[in-house]
Amino acid sequence: MLHRYFLFFTFFILSTIAKAQPGWRDFTTRYYYTILDCEGNEISFVKNKAYRIVIDSVSYRSPAIPNDSLEPVKPYQREGFDNYIRINDFSLRIPQGKYNSYVPLEIKIIHQKDTMYLNQTTGIGSGISERLQIYGQNANEKSKPASDYTLQFIGGRYYFPNWAKTVWNNKPEPTGKVAFANLDQRHFRIPKVLYDSLALRKADYRIRDQLTKRADDYVVQNFKRGYFLLNKRIEPTKFHNPALPFKEPYWDDALNPTSDKDVFFGRIRYSKDSLNESNWKYVFSLYDKRENSIRHWFPVNDIHLFSSGYLYKNPFNGIVYQEVWRMDKQQTAEKGYIPPTRHVYQSDDEGQTWKESLEMTQTFAKYDLEHIEFLDSDFAVGYGRKEVQHKTRKYTIKRVTYYLLKNEKVVDSIQITNDFYEAINYLERHNHSWFAVNDAMVLGTWNYNFSGDSERPHFQIVLFRYQNSWEFKVEEIQDPRSPFSGSVKRDEDIFIGYHNFLLINKKELRFKNNSGSLRLQNQVADHPWNSGVVVLEKEDQIYLLDNHNGFTYFSFDGGRTWYIYPKPLEQRSDYQFLEIDDQGIISFFNPSKLYKAFYQFIPES
């Protein structure tokens, strides 16, 4: 089968020598191909007179096959880089200076009436890092470099999109009767007119970009043609009260669930308005998944006079707090720029209505709180930072103070010392997803390791539950560890049952129709927004959305026959609310572009 031979790519690092000067780059242009005959054997151009190689109109045939040395260039070389051409036992070195930098060489491999046309570089750089090993050898040892592309000799004009190597290097591995129907080297061939247009030496870079996109699209269509159809529909999200004149909205927060399974809350970020009065703005928003609609909440009528800040939901009583930064238009007009003031609003009905919490507003302002986490329905812990003079050194430090809140008021606090060498605050906002309430929680650590003595003790602040309250405590420790670290014990084998297959260790799909299995390069993700492979099923249909590589794999017959769509359904989408209906239509919400997308793959008879 052709796909056994095609593109067993070894990805060469677009490299420099490991010891090279920082910023230096090896600009050698590489054309490294391995060409196989119809039986899968490497063709010897030195011995076989039936083949010719033509490099920019210069023809080479056995026995006059060049064997130039293609040694890595010396570090710090600034000019005079060459084109390195290696095709099996053919090796040729040509100076770059005589060629337009935008236009690579054209390589033709001719056998009888068939010609392979290859006009793309396969990589940049004449060598690879000394630390990288290939087949057990150090890269600085004298050895034949692996090729970038391995192809069977099949005539045609070839074009390889930037994803071509990945689609083959990272494709799932089938066993048994499982096979890919549309993985074929011929899909990378394009028409002569398009191929010749890409080779025009005087083409403007903008025109070249357009031609490249056309070639990319043509190759994608080759993967579809005769195998499947793809229908796509976009439904823009409706705004009940758009935040005009601000524009370019996108959902910038988590989609926080409410008691209504179809309603979620968070914030939308807008870019600067048409008058260029502000660079960006956040607005609290409710998203209705059923209606695909968004409703904003405005604390004041003039949208220029506020911006929504961080949201805090108390999971123990359902109350949501929202920071709002407000400006006074009259004062600003009279006195020039005045910094906005922070107010804290409270919602008891999951964002439907809001009122200002005067107590929380005063607490945030008085202690300059940066972030809080809820401990139970009454208590919360937060922190603030203040720049202070180091006690023993001639510089300032950011000193963290932790605050214990009860019913929106501070009832206790503790500070990290002002003479530390290094301190870590585990209550930082970016650790929010890791925060979990326990009977004892490490909030931060510090040390006095000025001399590099790792044996010196460290100190940590612990918040622990005491009867019906909470208390701070400082502990001296010898081996500080992050509260988020630690190994996770994993069973030898993990089995998860799906409708059409058994998933083994999150990577192998063993199909229930006894056709075989499919081993993935990336793990199946627990959620659509995680990196990895997302699984969808509907009866005999299986869809694998590879978020890591950006490809879509699918089967219409329970896993026996597979197809690849060499693109993600959406660029930079986390597939929120991903689902498939009874007609096999895949739908999801794109929070960055604020629309609902619908995709349907249909087998072509």
C-alpha angles and dihedrals in degrees: 000000000000096000089062089068104031123102105341083176124197105196110225114206110247081240152182127198110281094239096046124128113274109266094022118124135190106232096188109140113227130210104178115165136161113205120198130196124235091278094053097256123135111255117236108216090185092060104028115074092182090081130066130191119207120194112190093330095316109118126213126189135165129311091021095063115143120238103189121172111253099193120164112267120252118267117263093025106155104185144005097066117170141213110252114206120187120169111167105297093350115098126172135170120205126177113248096217095087094057134075107252092228094054121066125204120279114236121194123188111194129195119169106306096343127090130188112208116203118175103159131095113240096209148332123255135051097231144015137237115291089230094062117090125208118198091339096309128111111247092234091061116098104261137135108271117238115252123252093221131029112196138170114238103261120148121245145086110287132208123178119199117215090262094055096098093045095050090061102031092052103033116129114261114239125207133192114004093340112116144160112246100196105039100113132145089223090069089075093064119104133190120278094244093055092042092051091047091056089053096055106125096207098046115133113245090242091054089046090054090053091049091049090053090050090051091048091051092047092055091048089052089052089059089053102038111107093359110067145343124230122209118192131186130179124205111192115222113253121233117212092193112011118203096242135212087026115090147191098048123191134172106258102175138061114280096248113205124232133196087273104076091214099049126079133174136212140110134296120211121216129196124233116305127246092269092053091234096138137021097220143344138200123217127188109244142185118212119204107202094191093056095029088228139133129214121191129210118218119194089200132021097243106074091199091067101064146034126195117242134196123330125224121191118193103217091196098062104010096242114146122207124198130192113221124190110210132189130202108229095195094050091046091052092050102040106023123243115003118182114248119256124234120238127179119219127195131212123193094183103055097269101317094113133012140199130179116261101217092189093054092043090056093045094051091046097045096049098028091231116200099186141355136198124199120238099184138329092297108027135063135171124217142163142218132192131218130183111239138168113267110249097231105013134069098244140071127253137197105250117202123215120191119211130200113213126199118186090345095308128105110245101167141010142183133193136214107238121266096231103061126132096210133005135185125201111204092184092070114136093246088063092058094107090056096048114114129171113242135160088262126024130183108226100179147339138213140181143191097226097143093141097048092252103151091189093069113107125262127213131216137190114228128192111205135180114251117185104300095342143050132249138193123232135179117221132188113224137177101205112039116197132181113256086229096054129089137103121274114224111231128197118239092248130017118198124195120180122224130177095261104022149015113247112218120199090339092285112066124067111202107192123226093218088069092241094128135259143292121220115205126214091216129044124256107259123235091222133023091243093056122092111260137054121329117207126214126176137184116172105302094351118102124184125190114191108195105206091180099057099020098238132127121218122187144169130201097193107055096277106312098105122034135192131194126217101196095215136065115254086240132011112240094356125141092202098237114198091009113186143146125222133212091274091056093252112151115212136179142156119254106209095186093056098026102230139110115242128206124196130180125184112202123189113239112226 
